[in-house]
C-alpha cells in the first residue's frame, strides 16, 4: 500500500474553519480527552426538527480522530461503531466528548459521546472506534 501523507488545509468538514459549508467545531483537548460544542442548524436535519444521524456520527468520529491525530501525529479512522440513543433536536446545543482508551504501536482505540442541552445532559449517541496510525515518510527513503 502506498504511503499516505496527511495534510491539514483547514477545510475539514467537521473542524475546518475555512470550510463555509462545514460544522466548524472548535475543540478543547486536554491530555487524552477532547470536548466540543455544536448547535445544529436546520440544514443538518434529517426528519423535521431532528438532526441527521450522519451528522451525529461525524461529530463522534471527529472527537475520536482529533485525539488519535494528537497521539500519533497522523491517523485515519479504521473502524467505528455508533449507537443512537435518542433523537437530537435542531437548534439545541450538543456537547461532544472523546477520549483515548488504549494505544499501541499501530492502533489508537477511542470512545466518544454526545449529550444534549448541557455537559451532563441526556446522552444522544455514543461510539467506539479505532484509528490506524499513519507515519510520516522516512527522510532516508
C-alpha positions as CSV (number, residue, x, y, z in Angstrom):
1,X,0.0,0.0,0.0
2,X,1.4,3.4,-0.9
3,X,2.4,5.7,1.9
4,X,-0.2,8.3,2.7
5,X,0.7,11.9,3.6
6,X,-1.8,13.7,5.7
7,X,-2.0,17.5,5.3
8,X,-4.4,19.9,7.1
9,X,-5.6,22.7,4.9
10,X,-8.3,23.8,7.4
11,X,-11.1,22.6,5.1
12,X,-12.1,19.5,7.2
13,X,-15.9,19.2,7.1
14,X,-16.1,18.8,10.9
15,X,-13.5,21.2,12.2
16,X,-12.1,23.2,9.3
17,X,-12.7,26.9,10.0
18,X,-12.0,27.7,6.3
19,X,-14.9,25.5,5.1
20,X,-18.0,27.6,4.9
21,X,-20.3,24.6,4.5
22,X,-18.8,22.5,7.4
23,X,-19.6,22.2,11.0
24,X,-16.7,24.5,12.1
25,X,-16.3,23.0,15.5
26,X,-13.7,24.4,17.9
27,X,-12.2,21.7,20.1
28,X,-10.6,21.8,23.5
29,X,-8.1,19.0,24.1
30,X,-6.6,18.1,27.4
31,X,-4.3,15.1,27.6
32,X,-6.3,12.1,26.1
33,X,-9.7,13.8,26.1
34,X,-11.4,16.3,23.7
35,X,-14.5,18.4,24.1
36,X,-16.5,20.5,21.7
37,X,-19.9,22.2,21.4
38,X,-22.2,22.3,18.4
39,X,-25.6,23.9,17.8
40,X,-27.1,22.1,14.7
41,X,-28.9,24.3,12.3
42,X,-31.9,23.2,10.2
43,X,-29.6,22.4,7.2
44,X,-28.3,19.5,9.2
45,X,-31.7,17.8,9.8
46,X,-33.0,14.5,8.6
47,X,-36.6,14.3,9.7
48,X,-38.2,17.6,10.5
49,X,-36.6,19.1,13.6
50,X,-34.2,16.1,14.2
51,X,-30.5,16.2,13.4
52,X,-29.4,13.7,10.7
53,X,-27.7,10.6,12.1
54,X,-24.8,11.1,9.7
55,X,-24.0,14.5,11.3
56,X,-24.0,12.9,14.8
57,X,-21.7,10.1,13.5
58,X,-19.4,12.8,12.1
59,X,-19.3,14.6,15.4
60,X,-18.4,11.3,17.2
61,X,-15.7,10.5,14.6
62,X,-14.2,13.9,14.8
63,X,-14.0,13.8,18.6
64,X,-12.1,10.5,18.4
65,X,-9.8,11.1,15.4
66,X,-8.8,14.5,16.8
67,X,-7.3,12.6,19.7
68,X,-5.7,10.0,17.5
69,X,-4.1,12.7,15.4
70,X,-2.6,14.2,18.5
71,X,-1.4,10.9,19.9
72,X,0.0,9.6,16.6
73,X,0.9,12.7,14.6
74,X,-1.4,11.3,11.9
75,X,-4.1,8.7,12.0
76,X,-7.2,7.6,9.9
77,X,-10.4,6.1,11.2
78,X,-10.3,2.3,10.6
79,X,-13.4,1.2,12.5
80,X,-16.3,2.9,14.2
81,X,-19.4,1.6,16.0
82,X,-22.2,4.1,16.7
83,X,-25.2,3.7,19.0
84,X,-28.0,6.2,18.6
85,X,-29.8,6.5,21.9
86,X,-32.4,9.3,21.3
87,X,-33.0,12.0,18.7
88,X,-31.1,15.2,18.8
89,X,-33.1,18.3,18.2
90,X,-32.2,21.0,15.7
91,X,-31.2,24.2,17.5
92,X,-30.3,22.6,20.8
93,X,-26.7,22.7,21.9
94,X,-24.8,19.4,21.7
95,X,-21.8,18.6,23.9
96,X,-19.3,16.2,22.4
97,X,-16.6,14.4,24.3
98,X,-14.0,11.9,23.2
99,X,-11.2,10.0,24.8
100,X,-8.4,7.6,24.0
101,X,-8.9,4.3,25.8
102,X,-5.9,2.3,24.6
103,X,-3.0,2.7,22.2
104,X,-0.3,0.5,20.7
105,X,2.4,0.9,18.1
106,X,-0.1,0.9,15.2
107,X,-3.7,1.5,16.5
108,X,-5.4,4.0,18.8
109,X,-8.7,2.9,20.4
110,X,-11.2,5.6,21.4
111,X,-14.7,6.3,22.5
112,X,-17.0,9.4,22.3
113,X,-20.4,10.6,23.4
114,X,-22.8,13.4,22.5
115,X,-25.1,14.9,25.2
116,X,-27.8,17.4,24.6
117,X,-28.5,20.7,26.4
118,X,-25.7,20.6,28.9
119,X,-22.4,18.7,29.5
120,X,-24.1,16.2,31.9
121,X,-27.4,16.1,29.9
122,X,-29.0,13.1,28.3
123,X,-26.8,11.0,26.0
124,X,-27.9,11.3,22.4
125,X,-25.3,9.0,20.8
126,X,-22.1,7.1,21.7
127,X,-19.3,5.5,19.7
128,X,-16.2,3.4,20.0
129,X,-13.6,3.3,17.3
130,X,-10.1,2.5,16.2
131,X,-7.7,4.6,14.1
132,X,-4.6,3.4,12.3
133,X,-1.5,5.5,12.8
134,X,-0.1,6.9,9.6
135,X,3.6,7.5,9.9
136,X,5.2,10.5,8.1
137,X,7.5,9.4,5.2
138,X,11.1,8.5,6.1
139,X,13.7,11.1,5.3
140,X,16.0,8.3,4.3
141,X,13.7,6.8,1.7
